[in-house]
Amino acid sequence: MKRKTAMMPSLVRAMLGGLFIAALTVRPSAATELEGVHFSDKYQSGNVAMRLSCVGLLRYKLVFKAYVAALYLGDGAAADDVLADVPKRLELSYFWSISGADFGKAGDHILAQNVDAPTFAALRPRLDRINALYRDVKPGDRYALTYIPGVGTELALNGTRIGVIEGADFGAAYFRIWLGDHPIDARLRDQLLCARRDPEDKHAAAPSVEHRVL
């Protein structure tokens, strides 16, 4: 028990910072279940319909399950359009407990690598608002980020809305944390966009040390 407790801080940093060794991508047929986590094949927000794109399981050091992630895209939207002004939803189902405060710290760190300094400064007030919304999670909890054009980016925990941050600019920037050019983990981004990559590919770019949560 002591050994497991001692490894928790570094494991949480790895989960948030994207230091993963292997991952598995699943293309949905109808509904999808991976590692006991179920994802519906569709998501409806008002009159906006989205379809499940791809699902990935990430492991830490080939042994520890980190989380399962799923990406939904608006009907008619292609994976290449994911950062455009289109409906999208990202669901993350966790296998480990994480402090709410850690989400904001990790998100800010990665987002700063995906937008320029003036953009980051302009987003700062809204980043503070969404960071304040994050709560502690335990195994089995699921966060969802849903962007709807004209509405904003909704953060929900276990199906309950916590808050909405307005702005197409915010949505486009915030999803870059997972899906941008310098995401939390490039393997995860590729899997969510259904770009298959062999986990054993030694030529695949590994996440940099600077992605650690300090």
C-alpha positions in Angstrom: 0.0 0.0 0.0 2.8 2.4 0.8 4.5 1.7 -2.5 1.2 2.5 -4.4 0.7 5.7 -2.4 4.3 6.8 -3.0 3.9 6.4 -6.8 0.7 8.4 -7.0 2.1 11.9 -7.4 4.3 11.0 -10.3 1.5 9.0 -11.9 -0.9 11.9 -11.6 1.7 14.2 -13.2 2.1 11.7 -16.0 -1.6 11.4 -16.5 -2.1 15.2 -16.7 1.1 15.8 -18.6 0.8 13.1 -21.2 3.8 10.9 -20.4 2.4 7.7 -21.7 4.0 4.7 -23.3 1.2 2.9 -25.0 -2.4 3.5 -26.2 -5.1 1.7 -28.0 -7.6 3.2 -30.5 -11.0 1.8 -31.1 -13.2 2.9 -34.0 -16.8 2.8 -33.0 -19.5 0.7 -34.7 -22.7 1.4 -32.8 -22.0 2.1 -29.2 -18.5 1.5 -27.9 -17.3 -0.1 -24.7 -13.6 0.0 -23.7 -12.2 -1.3 -20.4 -15.7 -1.4 -19.0 -16.3 2.3 -20.0 -19.3 2.8 -22.3 -19.6 5.6 -24.9 -22.8 6.2 -26.8 -22.5 6.3 -30.6 -24.3 9.7 -30.7 -24.6 12.8 -28.5 -27.4 15.3 -28.8 -27.3 18.9 -27.5 -30.5 20.7 -28.2 -30.9 20.5 -32.0 -27.2 19.8 -32.5 -26.3 16.1 -33.2 -22.8 14.7 -32.9 -21.4 11.3 -33.7 -18.7 9.3 -31.9 -15.4 9.6 -33.8 -12.8 7.5 -32.0 -12.0 6.2 -28.5 -8.6 5.6 -27.0 -7.2 3.9 -23.9 -4.0 5.3 -22.5 -1.7 3.3 -20.2 1.2 4.5 -18.1 4.3 2.4 -18.5 2.3 -0.4 -20.2 0.8 -1.3 -16.8 -1.5 1.3 -15.3 -4.6 2.4 -17.0 -4.8 6.2 -17.0 -8.1 7.1 -18.7 -10.4 6.4 -21.6 -11.1 9.4 -23.9 -13.7 9.8 -26.6 -14.2 12.5 -29.3 -17.5 13.4 -30.8 -17.9 15.6 -33.9 -20.9 17.4 -35.3 -22.7 15.6 -38.2 -20.8 16.4 -41.4 -17.6 17.6 -39.6 -14.4 15.8 -40.6 -11.5 15.2 -38.2 -9.5 17.8 -40.0 -12.2 20.4 -39.0 -11.9 19.6 -35.3 -10.4 23.0 -34.4 -12.7 24.9 -36.6 -16.0 26.5 -35.5 -17.9 23.1 -35.5 -19.7 21.2 -32.7 -17.4 18.9 -30.8 -17.3 17.1 -27.5 -14.5 15.4 -25.6 -15.2 12.9 -22.8 -12.5 11.7 -20.4 -13.3 8.9 -18.0 -10.6 8.5 -15.2 -9.1 5.5 -13.6 -7.2 7.6 -10.9 -8.1 10.3 -8.5 -7.0 13.8 -9.5 -7.2 17.1 -7.6 -9.4 19.8 -9.3 -6.6 22.3 -9.0 -4.3 20.2 -11.1 -6.5 20.4 -14.2 -6.1 24.2 -14.4 -2.4 24.1 -13.9 -1.8 21.4 -16.5 -4.2 23.0 -19.0 -2.6 26.4 -18.7 0.9 24.9 -19.2 -0.1 23.1 -22.4 -2.3 25.8 -23.8 0.6 28.3 -23.6 2.5 26.1 -26.0 -0.4 26.1 -28.5 -1.3 29.8 -28.8 0.8 33.0 -29.0 1.4 35.2 -26.0 -1.2 37.9 -26.9 -3.9 35.2 -27.4 -3.1 33.5 -24.1 -3.3 36.9 -22.4 -6.6 37.6 -24.0 -7.9 34.3 -22.9 -6.7 34.6 -19.3 -9.9 35.9 -17.7 -11.9 33.0 -19.2 -9.2 30.5 -18.4 -9.4 31.6 -14.7 -13.2 31.0 -14.9 -13.0 27.5 -16.3 -10.1 26.5 -14.0 -12.2 27.5 -11.0 -15.0 25.1 -12.2 -12.8 22.0 -12.1 -13.5 19.7 -9.1 -11.7 16.7 -7.7 -12.3 13.4 -9.6 -12.2 9.8 -8.4 -12.0 6.6 -10.4 -15.1 6.3 -12.6 -15.8 10.0 -12.8 -16.1 11.5 -16.3 -15.5 15.1 -17.4 -17.0 16.3 -20.7 -16.1 19.4 -22.7 -18.8 20.3 -25.3 -18.4 23.2 -27.7 -21.5 24.4 -29.6 -21.1 27.3 -32.0 -22.9 30.4 -30.8 -23.2 28.9 -27.2 -19.7 28.3 -26.0 -17.7 25.6 -24.2 -19.6 23.6 -21.5 -17.8 21.8 -18.8 -19.8 18.9 -17.2 -18.9 16.3 -14.6 -20.8 13.0 -14.7 -23.5 14.5 -16.9 -24.1 17.6 -14.8 -23.3 21.0 -16.3 -20.8 23.0 -14.1 -20.5 26.0 -16.3 -20.2 27.5 -19.9 -17.4 29.7 -21.2 -18.4 31.9 -24.1 -16.5 32.5 -27.3 -15.6 30.7 -30.5 -12.0 31.8 -29.9 -12.0 30.2 -26.5 -13.4 26.9 -27.8 -10.8 26.8 -30.6 -8.0 27.4 -28.2 -9.1 25.2 -25.3 -9.5 22.1 -27.4 -5.9 22.5 -28.6 -4.9 21.2 -25.2 -5.8 17.8 -26.4 -6.0 18.2 -30.2 -3.5 21.0 -31.2 0.0 20.9 -32.6 1.6 20.6 -29.2 -1.1 18.7 -27.2 -0.9 17.0 -23.8 0.0 13.8 -25.7 0.4 13.5 -29.5 -0.5 9.8 -29.4 -3.8 10.6 -27.8 -4.5 13.3 -30.3 -3.8 11.0 -33.2 -6.0 8.3 -31.8 -8.9 10.6 -31.1 -8.7 11.8 -34.7 -8.7 8.1 -35.8 -5.1 8.4 -37.2 -3.9 5.0 -36.2 -0.3 4.7 -34.9 1.4 1.6 -33.7 2.1 2.0 -30.0 5.4 0.2 -30.6 6.5 2.7 -33.3 9.9 3.8 -32.0 10.0 6.6 -34.6 6.8 8.2 -33.1 7.5 11.5 -31.4 7.4 11.1 -27.6 5.9 13.7 -25.3 8.5 16.2 -24.1 9.7 16.5 -20.5 8.3 20.0 -20.4 4.8 18.5 -20.6 5.1 17.4 -17.0 2.9 19.1 -14.4 5.4 20.8 -12.1 
